[in-house]
Amino acid sequence: MIFIMTDEKHKEYFGLYYFQYMIVGLCTILFLYSEISLVPRGQSIQFSLDDSSISKRYVANELVGPLGCLILSVGLSNMVIIWTCMFEKDLLKKNRVTWLRERPDGISKDFHFMHTSLLCLMLIISINAALTGALKLIIGNLRPDFIERCIPDLQKISDSDSSLFGLDICKQTNKWVLYEGLKSTPSGHSSFMVSTMGFTYLWQKVFTTRHTRSCIWCPLLALVVMISRVFDHRHHWYDVISGAALAFLVIYGCWKWTFGNVGKREILPSPISV
């Protein structure tokens, strides 16, 4: 009977956050759809073969690939929060609950805090992902290694009187490689790493007693990945800057939504008695 009551209490509790869960799910679907099914409008793209900004060498083996980026960003940030809340509770500040509104009856303060922290993180990840994917498609900027990705048809080039060309001169048979070359701005790796590591750093500084030196690895890791994207010729310098700027905006908005202005207005659903 106790377990049944506990399950019912948690069901009621999770039901309070249906709107946040809906946003996470919707943004995740939009991101996956934009990554897998959509490509920038190729007919509007024109480029010059003499453009040095898109004539870099194509590096097949990236220093940090998509899977590695997800592990370092999504996986590592979630692990820090879960590990701290479950196994290093003595590092959590005693007044952390004042950042949250009163929890529902029957829900422990530790569980409420961990759930709220993870929910804020997932909001940041999903919203950042959806915005990054949308901006890549809308902007349609060429990557620094685009010409090598394209593999220009020399015959078509010699027959043309124009100095600007479209995707019709590309002999690249791997459409995934070609279309990925049209998604330079903003940098997805940068936005993912800065959004997750930025939140992880801020979360540790606000809610734990860890010293700044023990948290500095978060921004450093994000910086290393950002630099690697330029060295791998995947992005221009302004791509990684714009990706980081987008991530900071998302962190600010989601943090204010979840933790900010407590007592002034209702940000999360009002608590109820279960």
Order of alpha helices (4+ residues) and beta strands (2+ residues): alpha-alpha-alpha-alpha-alpha-alpha-alpha-alpha-alpha-alpha-alpha-alpha
